[in-house]
């Protein structure tokens, strides 16, 4: 699989598109320099204790106080409070040696918040979820500092290896390496990317994270809440940290500053691979040049088309998301069960992409086309799990029920991405909406391909005069119309001045009857 990162900088900010085999799978808006991003560390102050919720509200500078539940306090909460106070009152210019810090007794998992929090203490917290709608950030005292190969958790002493590393020998090797190099009072989680890495690479990653922890200690000195203590890396570098591997073959940005930052970061974590970063010099905007804008138009909105002519409808309710799968046509050379299976498998791949692309979280209910064969239902369930294996958000997929319903839960860390894809209709002067004009030719070609393959009739395409002119412009053998005829077989094209600009219909030339699509 080839992965590409396309970075578009403008006055409005930085947009980042992740492509896998040219297909848009993630879209990010870099809010670096802003506040309350996932992973940021803040010094906050407890404002309100809520015994009924077994939680507290903490002031970290947001207009809404952040929510901290007892289960997010961390077993080492007392140690964290002690550390925070020591670091804030540090007199020396150099941070104290954390490896010699004496840990306090752990708190019990099933305790009460009133038993461990007295008064309104200052506390170091990390953003778990960005502010969403009317809710403030969700925070945790269980701090984690991610690197490329490992994640460090202060106030612990364990070493855990990712379960995705299946080799027993490799797991033992990584365990031995980390146990031999890690300082005291630091727990380490070995990431999947660490598989096959040398001791030197792992040690280098660990030292960089330890330096970040020293920076936290330094920034706490004399600090007063609410204040940001350490910011997560900008979106570009955090994506590179989590995703960069041998499949990552190109990073293109339109801003020289972004190119320089990306090269410097890659030089630090993967020396010799800086050449994959380049600057976009074409006069066309970078998202248009690499087809990102078109994919955004096609991928967002209520209805998403499938290549086979089917489509999925994505609806959002207060409690959950509902996705409906439709075959989209009446004509088929296959039997009903085979058609349902093929459409459902295609929809499963697209649904997995949509969840990543829009960052949809919570409960998702998918209504697949009914299948009588139990083996087919199991196949669809297995395939959607397979398609979601690259999704970095925590998720769970339940088996497909006999009614064709599948339930998915997916972690949501930031607000869902919603992009308006409609354009003002030139025929009705802005009173209605139509699909993006960028997709018109794709839609027409898709229907021609299907109708010519499944109907034994003389086909006639009726369009607005301007659209006909566009389809037939140029030399005879270079027009879009001629290319389609050569590709799919003969048909005619007629103009109709009564049509709206983007309207089109298909007719049977013999009977002059409209072919419903």
N, C-alpha and C positions, 0 to 999 in steps of 0.2 A: 504494500500500500504506500503510495506517495502522498506525503503531507506537505502543504504549502501554507505559509502565513502571509496574508495580504494586508498591509497596514496603510490606511488612508488618514492623513492628518489634514485638518482644516481649522479655521477659526473657531468652529463649534466644538472641537475636541478631536480625539483619535478613535477611529473605528478599526476593529481588527477582525478579519475573517479567516477562519481555519477551513481549508479545503482538504478533503481526502479523496484522492483520485478525481480531482477537479470538481467534486461535489461539495457544496457548502454545508458544513455540519455544525459550526459554532460561529456566533457573531457576538462580539464584545464591544462595549463602549468604555474606553479607558477614562476613569474618573480620578486618575492620580492627581494629587494635589488637593483633592476634595477630602471629605471626612467620612468616617464610619464605613470603611471598606472591610470586607471579610479578611480577618487576619491582623488588622490593626490592634495595637496594644494601647490602652488608655489607663491613666490614673484617675479613678473615680471616687466618689464619696457616697456612701449609703444614705439615701434620702428617706425611705419608708420601708418598714418591715410589715409584710402581709402574712400573718400566721395562717390564715385560711387558705392561701395559695401555696404556703410553705416556700415563699420566695421573698425577694426584696427588690426594690427599685433603686437604681444607682444613677446618679448624675454624672454623665461623661461629656456634657456639653451640647447634647442634642436637645431640640425643643421638647421632645418626649423622653422621659427618663427610661434608661435601658432596663430590661427585665432579666433578673438573675434568679433562676430556680435552684432549690437546694441540690438537686441532682447535678447541677453544673458548678457546684462549689469546689469540687475536687477533694479527694481524701486528704490532701495536704494543704487544706485551706488555712489551718493555723500556722503552718510553716510559711505560707505565702504572705499572711498578715505580718508576721515577724520580719520576713525578708523586706517587705515594702517599707516598713518603719525604719529598719536599719539603713536601707539604701537612701531613703529621704533625708536621714540625719547624718549621713556619712560626712566626716570632716576632711578626710584625706582626698588628695587629687586623684588617686588610683582606686578603683573598685576593690572591695575586700575579696579575698579568695573564697569563691563560692563552694569549692570542693571541700572546704573545712567547715561549712555552715552546718550547724546542728539542727536536724529536722525535729519538728514537734510531733506529738502523737496524732495519728490519723483520726479523722472524724468518722462516725459510723454511717453506712450507706442509707439507713432508714431513719435517720434522726430528724429533728425539727430545726428550722432555721433560727428560731428564738434561742436554741440551746448553744449555738456556735457564734452568733452575731449579737454582741451587746453594744448599745449606743449606735453611733454613726461613723464607723471607721473608714479610713482611706484604704482602697483596695485596688490592686493591679488586675485588670480584666482584659480579655481578648474578644473581639467581635466575632460572633458565630453566624449571625444573620444581619444583613443590612436592614435599615428601616424600610418597611413595606407598608404602603397605604398610610393609615392613621396610627400604626404601631411603631414604637421606638425600636432601637436595635436590640437583638438578643445577644447576651454576653455570657462568657464562661470564665471561671478561675482556673480551669484545667488548661494551662498554657501549652502551646506547641509551636516549635520553630522549624519550619520545613526547609530542607535542602534538596539538592538534586537526587541524592541517593538515600538519604536518611531523614527522619524527623526526630527532633530532640524534644523531650518533655522534662522540664526542670522539676526538682523535688522527688524524682523517682530514681530507681537503680536497676530497672529491668532492661532486658534486651529482647525484642520480639522481631521475628522475620516474617515478611509478607507471605500469606498463604498461597499467593499466586506463583511463588517460586516452589515448584513441585519436587525438584531434586533434593533428596535427603542429604546427600553429600555437600551440595552447594549451601543448603541451609545451615549445616553444621559449620562449614568454612566461614560463612559470614558471621555467625554467632561468635565464633572464636576470635575473629578479627576485631569486632566491635568491643567485646569484653576486654580485650587486651589494650585498647587505645582510649576508651571513654573515661573521662574524669568521674569522680564520685558525685553523687547528687544529681546525676543526669540519666534519665531513661532514654533509650534509643529504639525507634521503630525503623527497621530496614525496609526500604521501598523495593518494589518489583524491579525498578531500573537498576538496582545495585547488583543484579545477577551478573556474575562474570567479571566484576570490577576488582581492581587490584587494591591491596592494602593502602598504597599511597593515595589513590583517588578517594577512597573512603575517609582516610585521615584528613585529607585536604578539605573535604566537605564538612567534616566534623569541626575542624578548626574555624572555618568560616562562620558556622552557627554559634560556636562558643564566643567568637568576637561580637556577634549580634547580641548575645546575652550580656556581655560586658558593656555594650553600648546602652542596653536597658538600665543596668545598674548606674551607669554614669548619668543618664538622662533623668533618673529618679531623684538624683541628688538635688535637694532644695526645691523640688517641684511641688506645686499646689494644684489640687484638683479643681475643675476638670481640665486635663491636658493630655495631648497625644504624646506617648512615650516612644513608640516605634511604629513606623508605617510599613505595611506590606509592600513588596516590590511593585513597580508599576505593572500594568496588565501584560505588556509585551514580554518583559523578562520573567514574570511569574508563569506565563504560558510556556515559554522556552524551558524554564526550570522543570516543569511537570511533563512536557511532551517531547522534548528534544531526544531523538534516537536516530538510528540509521535510516528510518523511513522518512525522516524530515529532510527534504532535499532542496527547499527554496524558501527564502524570506525576502519579500519585496516591499519596499516602503517608498512613499513619494517625498518624504522629508529627509534631508541629509542628516539632521540631528538624530532622528530615530535610527537611521542606518548605522551611524557611528556608535550609538548606545548599544544596539544589538550586536555589532561586531565585537565591541569591548567585552560585553557580557559572555558571548560565546567563546572568546579567547580565554576567558577565565575558567569556564566550566568544560569546554571541549576544544582545546588548542588544536589548530589545524583545520577547523571547519568554518572559519570566518568567511570563506569564499561563497558560502550558500546565501550570504546576505548581499543584496544588490539594490540599487536605486532605480525607480521607475522614471524613465526619461521621455516616454511617449507623450505627445500633446494631449491625448485623450485621458480623462480621469482614470486613476488606477483601478477603481472598482468597476468601471465600465469596460476597461481594456481586458480584465480577467474574468468578465462575466458575472461578477458578484452582484451588481445592481439588478441584473435580470433575474438571477436566482432568488434574490430577496423579494422581488415583485411576485415571483411564482410561488414562493414558499410561505409567505405570510398571508393572513386573511382567513376568513371562515372556511373557504373551500380550497383544497389542495388537489390538483389533478395528478393522476398516475399515468405512466407511460402507456399502459394497456387501454386507456380510455375510461377506466374507473376513477373514483375520487374518494377522498375522505373529507368529512365535515367535522370541524373542531369547535366545540361550544364550551364556554366557561360559565359555571354557576357559582353561587356563593360557597358551596361546600366542596365541589369537585369539578374536574374536567370530563367531558363526555366526547368520545370520538366515534363517529359512525362511518362504517365502510360500505361503499356502494359499488356495484359492478359497472354502472354507468351506461350500459347499452343493452339492447334486446337481442342482438344478433350474435350467435356463437356456433361454431362448428363442433365444439366440445359438449359433452354432457354437463348437466347442471352442477353435479358434484365436483367435477374437475375444474370447471370455471370458477366455482366458489373457492376451491383450494388455491388456485393460482392467483386469484385476485387478493385473497387474504394474505398470502405469503408476500406479495408485492406491497400490500398495505402495511404489513408488519415492519418491513424494512424502512418504509417512509415514516411510520409512526415513531420508530426508534430515533430517526434523524430529527423529526419535529420536536421531540421532547428535549433533545440536546440543544437544538437551534433556538427554540423559544425559551429554554430553561423553565419548562413547565414542572411544577412541583405539587406535592400533596397527593390526593387520590385521583387516579385516572381510570375511567371505565371505558373500555373499547367494545363496541358492538360490531363484531365481525359478521360476515354473511354466514347464515346457518349451514352447517355441514353435518350430515347424518353419520358419516364414518368417524368413529372414535379415534382411529389412528391418525386421521387427518387433523383432528382437533389437537392431538398431542404434538403433531408436527408443527402446527402454527405456534403453540406455546413454546416449544423448544427453540424455534427459529427467532422469535422475538427476544428471547433471552440471549441468544447468540448475537443478534444485531445490537443489543444493548451492552455487550461486554466492554466496549470502549468508552462507555459513559462513566465519567469520573464522579458523578453524583451518586450517593448511596441509593439503591433502589431494590425493590422486591417485586417479583412477578408471580401471580397465582395461576394455576392451571385454567385453561379455557373450559367454561361450563358447557353443559349440553345445550344451553340456550344461545351459545355463541358469544357470551360475555367474558371478558378478561379484565382482571383488576391489577392495577400497577400502583405501587406507592413509590414516590421519588422525592428525594431531599431537595428542598428549595432554600437557597442561601441568599438570593437577591431577587428583586422584583422581576416578574415575567416580562419578556421582551414582546412588545406589541408594536407593529409597524403598519401604518395605514397604506394599503396598496391600491386603493381606488383613485381614479383620475376624473376630473370634472368632464362631463359629457359635452362635446362641442355642439351636439345636435339640440340639446335641451337647455343650453345656456346656464349650466351649473345647477339645475334642479335635480339631477339624478347622478348616479355613479355607474361606471362600467369598469370592467377589468382593464388592467394596464395594456396600452397599445403595443408595448414591447412583445407581448405574448400572443398577439392576434395571429401572426403567420404560423407560429408553432401550433396553435389550436386548429387552424384550418388544415394544415398539413397532416396533423394527427387524425382528423376526421376523414380526410381523403384516403389516407392509407388504410384505415379500417373499412370504409365503405367499399373501396375498390376490391379489397380482399374478401369481403363477405356478401356483396350484392352483385348479382348478375344483371346489371342495368346500365343504361347510358346516363352518365352522371353530368349534371350541370350545376356549377357554382354561381350563385347570384350575390353580388357585393355592391357597395357604394362605388360610384364612378372613380373617386380618387384612389380607392383601394385597387380597383381593376387596373388603373393606370400604373400603379406601383408594381403590381404583379407582372405586367406585360412590358414594362419599360426596358430599354436597352436593345441590343441586337437580338434577333429572333432566337438564336440558339443559346443566348446567355440570360434570358429572362427567367424569373422564378417560375412562371407558368410553364415554360418549356422544360425546365429541370424536373418539375413535378410530373409532367406527362411522361417523360422518359423514365422516371423512377417508378411510377405507380400505374401507368397506363393512360389511355386517352380519356379526356373529359373536356367540357367546354366551360367558358367563363362568360357571364353576362353581367352588365351593369344595371343597377336599379336606382334611379334618383330619389325614389321614395324611402330608401333605406337610411337608417341612421348611420353615422360615420363608421362605426365598428361592427355593424350588423352584417351577418351573412347567413345564407340558407342554401340547402342542397335540394335539387329537384330531379325527378326522373324525366328525361327528355321525351321518352315514349308516351307516358301518361300525363306529363306535366303536373304530377302530384308532388307535393313537398315530402321530402324524406326526413322524418323526425330523428333528431340526434340528441 
